[in-house]
């Protein structure tokens, strides 16, 4: 099973860089912007809303509850903003929004 971890803004899978989260922006390993977070909203690279995080739950852009933030936790990322945790999971691990 893949081991995905967070360290110093980097998301790595078995040591290989998947992407980075800095200043509420999620970028792939090449530095290409994948998405942004602001005010508990997750937006794609062009600014279209794709999901929200509120009170520990993740919602689609249509408002359907998709699960808890804990369901999308990446190892060692527990001290980051909930919205950034979910956005990193979506953009770098598995698209679900």
C-alpha positions in Angstrom: 0.0 0.0 0.0 1.2 3.5 -0.8 2.5 5.6 2.0 1.5 9.2 1.6 3.0 11.8 4.0 3.2 15.5 4.5 6.4 17.3 5.4 7.3 21.0 5.2 4.6 21.7 2.6 5.4 18.7 0.4 3.1 15.7 -0.2 5.1 12.6 -0.9 4.1 9.0 -1.8 6.8 6.4 -0.8 9.3 9.3 -0.8 8.5 10.6 -4.3 7.1 14.1 -4.5 3.5 14.4 -5.6 3.0 18.1 -5.0 3.2 21.0 -2.6 0.8 23.1 -0.5 1.9 26.7 0.3 0.0 29.9 0.8 -3.4 28.1 0.3 -2.3 26.9 -3.2 -1.9 23.3 -4.3 0.7 22.6 -7.0 1.8 19.4 -8.7 5.5 18.2 -8.6 6.3 20.4 -11.6 4.9 23.5 -9.9 1.7 23.8 -12.0 -1.2 25.3 -10.0 -3.9 22.7 -9.5 -6.2 24.6 -7.1 -6.6 27.1 -4.3 -8.4 27.3 -1.0 -10.0 30.3 0.6 -12.7 30.8 3.2 -13.2 27.0 3.5 -13.8 26.7 -0.2 -11.8 24.5 -2.6 -11.5 26.0 -6.1 -9.8 24.6 -9.2 -7.0 26.5 -11.1 -9.5 28.8 -12.9 -11.4 29.6 -9.8 -14.4 27.4 -10.2 -15.9 26.2 -6.9 -15.5 22.4 -6.5 -16.2 21.8 -2.8 -16.4 23.2 0.7 -15.3 22.2 4.2 -17.4 23.2 7.2 -17.5 22.0 10.8 -15.3 18.9 10.0 -17.3 17.8 7.0 -16.6 17.9 3.3 -19.3 19.0 0.9 -19.6 19.0 -2.9 -20.2 22.2 -4.8 -23.9 21.3 -4.8 -23.9 20.9 -1.0 -24.0 17.1 -0.8 -22.1 15.8 2.3 -19.2 13.6 1.1 -17.7 12.6 4.4 -15.6 13.9 7.3 -12.2 15.6 7.0 -10.7 12.7 8.9 -11.6 10.5 5.9 -9.2 12.5 3.7 -6.3 12.9 6.2 -2.8 12.6 5.0 -0.2 11.4 7.5 1.5 14.2 9.5 -0.9 16.9 8.0 -3.1 17.2 11.1 -1.9 20.7 12.0 -2.9 22.2 8.6 -6.2 23.8 7.8 -9.0 21.3 7.2 -9.7 22.8 3.8 -6.0 22.4 2.7 -6.0 18.8 3.9 -9.1 18.0 1.8 -7.8 20.0 -1.2 -4.4 18.2 -1.2 -6.2 14.8 -1.0 -8.4 15.7 -3.9 -5.8 17.2 -6.2 -2.8 15.0 -5.4 -4.1 11.7 -4.1 -7.5 10.9 -5.5 -10.0 13.2 -7.2 -13.4 12.8 -5.5 -15.0 16.2 -5.7 
